[in-house]
Amino acid sequence: MPIEQQRAPLIHEFASMPPLVPMRLAIAELTAEHLTLTAPLDANINDKGTAFGGSLTSLMTLACWGLVTAVLRDNGLDCDVYVAESTVKYLKPVREELIATATFTDDSDIAACTEQLKAKGKAKLWLQAKVVLQDGTVAATLSGKYAAFVRQ
């Protein structure tokens, strides 16, 4: 399914995960290179009036997951995608809408991953995500390894 047609299926998949529904996330932009998700602060606020760290991590993790899922579908592959490992850094408090953008790292080769999935049924990809404030300041980062397995 082409990238531009995957917004609704991804939102449906996000909505099918009960813990995500209260986050009220939305897809702001989806391309073959990045996925940007947003969520309102009022649904993801902590006791200090800033974004809950778990919401920031979830949004970045989901942006990466959604990007891998969409790009693999765009390449004709139906896969289960899992986060295998991730590292998160919280750099600044977030007092506004949460905006997380995921991209592939230089270590991820989509063509090679696609070939490996077709040959072996599994592959790993490396992604990064960041939450950026409206003034351009990076508030949080995630680097992660994602595993994809072709569905039988």
C-alpha positions in Angstrom: 0.0 0.0 0.0 1.5 3.4 -1.0 2.8 5.6 1.8 0.2 8.3 1.2 -2.7 5.8 1.7 -1.4 4.5 5.0 -2.5 7.2 7.4 -5.9 5.7 8.1 -4.7 2.1 8.6 -2.0 3.3 11.0 -4.4 5.4 13.0 -6.8 2.4 13.2 -3.9 0.3 14.5 -3.0 2.9 17.1 -6.7 3.1 18.1 -6.8 -0.7 18.5 -4.2 -0.5 21.3 -6.2 0.4 24.4 -3.4 2.3 26.3 -3.0 4.6 23.3 -6.6 5.8 23.0 -6.4 8.4 25.9 -3.2 9.8 24.4 -5.3 11.1 21.4 -2.4 10.9 19.0 -2.6 12.0 15.4 -0.5 11.6 12.3 0.8 15.1 11.2 3.0 13.8 8.4 4.0 10.5 6.8 6.6 10.1 4.1 9.0 7.3 3.2 11.7 9.1 5.2 9.8 10.2 8.4 6.6 10.0 10.4 5.5 12.8 12.7 2.9 12.1 15.4 1.3 14.7 17.6 -0.7 14.4 20.9 -2.3 17.2 23.0 -0.6 18.1 26.2 -3.8 18.0 28.2 -4.2 14.3 27.6 -0.5 13.6 28.4 0.2 15.8 31.4 1.9 14.9 34.6 1.6 16.4 38.1 4.1 19.2 37.3 2.1 20.5 34.4 4.5 19.1 31.8 4.3 16.2 29.4 4.4 12.8 31.1 7.7 11.1 30.3 5.8 7.8 29.5 3.8 9.7 26.9 6.9 11.2 25.3 8.5 7.7 25.1 5.3 6.2 23.8 4.9 8.8 21.1 8.5 8.4 19.9 8.3 4.6 20.1 5.1 4.6 18.1 6.4 7.0 15.5 9.3 4.6 14.8 7.0 1.6 14.8 4.6 3.3 12.4 7.4 4.4 10.1 8.8 0.9 9.8 5.3 -0.6 9.3 4.4 1.9 6.6 7.6 1.7 4.7 7.6 -2.2 4.7 4.0 -2.1 3.5 5.0 0.3 0.8 7.6 -2.3 -0.3 4.9 -5.0 -0.4 5.7 -6.7 2.9 3.1 -7.5 5.6 5.2 -7.7 8.8 4.8 -7.8 12.6 7.1 -5.0 13.9 8.5 -5.0 17.4 10.7 -2.6 19.3 13.8 -4.7 20.3 15.7 -2.1 22.3 15.6 1.6 22.8 17.4 4.4 24.7 15.5 7.6 25.7 16.9 10.9 26.8 14.7 13.6 28.3 16.4 17.0 27.7 13.7 19.7 28.4 10.3 19.8 29.9 7.4 19.9 27.4 4.6 22.4 28.1 3.0 22.4 24.7 1.6 20.0 22.1 3.8 16.8 21.9 5.3 16.5 18.4 7.5 13.4 17.7 9.3 12.7 14.4 10.9 9.4 13.6 13.5 8.7 10.9 15.7 5.8 9.9 19.3 6.0 11.0 22.2 5.7 8.5 22.5 2.1 9.7 19.1 1.2 8.2 19.1 0.1 4.5 15.5 -0.4 3.5 16.4 -2.2 0.3 18.7 -4.6 2.1 16.1 -5.1 4.8 13.4 -5.8 2.2 15.6 -8.5 0.6 16.5 -10.0 4.0 12.8 -10.1 4.9 12.0 -11.9 1.6 14.9 -14.4 2.0 14.8 -15.0 5.8 11.5 -13.7 7.0 13.1 -11.4 9.5 15.2 -8.3 9.7 16.3 -5.5 12.0 16.2 -1.7 11.4 17.6 1.2 13.4 15.6 4.4 14.0 15.7 7.6 15.9 13.0 9.9 17.0 12.8 13.2 18.7 10.3 15.5 20.3 10.9 19.1 19.2 9.4 22.1 20.8 7.8 24.9 18.8 11.0 27.0 19.2 13.1 24.2 17.6 14.6 23.0 20.9 14.9 19.2 21.1 13.1 18.1 24.3 13.6 14.3 24.1 15.3 11.7 21.9 15.0 8.0 21.3 17.3 5.7 19.5 16.1 2.2 18.9 16.4 -1.1 17.1 13.2 -2.6 15.6 12.6 -6.2 14.5 10.4 -7.1 11.6 9.0 -10.6 10.9 7.0 -11.4 7.8 3.5 -12.6 8.8 2.8 -16.1 7.8 
